Amino acid sequence: MGDKLLLVDYENVQQLDFGLLGEGYSVTIFVGVSQKNVPIEVVTSAQKLGSRVEWKRVDGNGRNALDCYIACELGRVAERSPGTHCIVLSKDKGFDPLLRHLNKSGLTSRRINSLRTTSV
């Protein structure tokens, strides 16, 4: 895992250009069980990251199923690699209380709405 980890809520944000990322990023893209297609532009952008990108399909339906997967991954990172800077790419403000809690616990984390509008 790199020094910086971008966790993508693909159910919530589909406009992705990973060319906007700086060096040192690993990316985990969480895809919902009902999402059957990913545009070729997203796939080719992700492929350029090589081994620094990982795709995870949520196993099951539910209102916040994908969010729970991201929350679980954040917890794993907090335990295994507390020096990692975690960024959640999602328009879902429901992540904010969790990220505040993780920051108080020592993990550097934040949420962004878009790769284009916020320096990553």
C-alpha positions in Angstrom: 0.0 0.0 0.0 1.3 3.5 -0.8 1.5 6.4 1.5 -1.8 7.7 0.2 -5.0 5.6 -0.4 -8.0 6.8 -2.4 -11.1 4.8 -1.7 -13.7 5.4 -4.5 -17.4 5.1 -3.9 -18.2 4.2 -7.5 -22.0 4.0 -6.9 -21.8 7.7 -5.9 -19.0 9.1 -8.2 -18.5 7.8 -11.7 -16.6 10.7 -13.2 -13.0 9.5 -12.7 -9.7 10.6 -14.2 -6.9 9.0 -12.3 -4.4 11.1 -14.3 -5.2 13.9 -11.8 -3.7 11.9 -9.0 -0.2 12.7 -7.8 2.5 10.1 -7.2 2.3 7.7 -4.3 -1.4 6.9 -4.5 -3.0 3.5 -4.3 -6.6 3.3 -5.4 -9.4 1.0 -4.3 -12.6 1.3 -6.4 -15.7 -0.1 -4.7 -18.4 -1.2 -7.2 -22.0 -2.0 -6.2 -23.5 -5.4 -6.9 -26.0 -3.9 -9.3 -23.4 -2.0 -11.4 -22.9 -4.1 -14.4 -20.8 -1.8 -16.7 -17.8 0.5 -16.2 -17.0 2.9 -19.1 -13.8 2.1 -21.0 -12.5 5.6 -20.2 -12.6 4.8 -16.5 -11.0 1.4 -17.0 -8.1 2.7 -19.2 -7.5 5.5 -16.7 -7.3 3.0 -13.9 -5.1 0.6 -15.8 -2.4 3.3 -16.0 -2.0 2.9 -12.2 -1.0 -0.7 -12.7 -0.6 -2.7 -9.5 -1.7 0.4 -7.5 -5.3 -0.1 -8.3 -7.7 -2.7 -6.9 -11.4 -3.3 -7.7 -13.8 -4.6 -5.1 -17.3 -5.6 -5.9 -19.8 -5.4 -3.0 -21.3 -8.8 -2.3 -25.0 -8.1 -1.7 -27.6 -5.4 -1.8 -28.6 -2.9 0.8 -29.0 0.9 1.2 -25.5 1.4 2.6 -23.8 -1.8 1.7 -21.0 -0.2 -0.3 -20.5 2.4 2.4 -20.0 -0.4 4.9 -17.3 -1.9 2.8 -15.5 1.4 2.6 -15.8 1.9 6.4 -14.5 -1.6 7.0 -11.5 -0.9 4.7 -10.8 2.3 6.6 -10.8 0.4 9.8 -8.3 -2.1 8.4 -6.0 0.7 7.2 -6.2 2.4 10.6 -5.1 -0.8 12.3 -2.5 -2.1 9.8 -1.0 1.2 8.3 -1.9 4.1 10.6 0.5 6.4 8.7 -1.5 6.2 5.5 -3.4 9.2 4.3 -6.9 8.0 3.4 -9.1 10.0 1.0 -12.7 8.8 0.4 -14.1 10.0 -3.0 -17.8 10.2 -2.5 -20.6 12.8 -2.5 -22.1 11.0 0.5 -21.6 13.2 3.6 -22.5 10.2 5.8 -18.8 9.4 5.8 -17.9 12.6 7.5 -18.6 11.6 11.2 -16.5 8.4 10.7 -13.7 10.3 9.1 -13.7 12.8 12.0 -13.5 9.9 14.4 -10.6 8.3 12.6 -8.8 11.6 12.5 -9.2 11.9 16.3 -7.8 8.4 16.6 -4.7 9.3 14.6 -5.5 8.3 11.0 -5.3 11.1 8.5 -8.5 11.0 6.4 -10.9 13.2 4.5 -13.7 13.1 1.9 -13.7 14.7 -1.4 -16.5 15.1 -4.0 -14.4 15.0 -7.2 -10.9 14.5 -8.4 -11.2 17.6 -10.5 -12.4 20.2 -7.9 -10.1 19.3 -4.9 -6.4 18.9 -4.9 -5.7 15.3 -4.0 
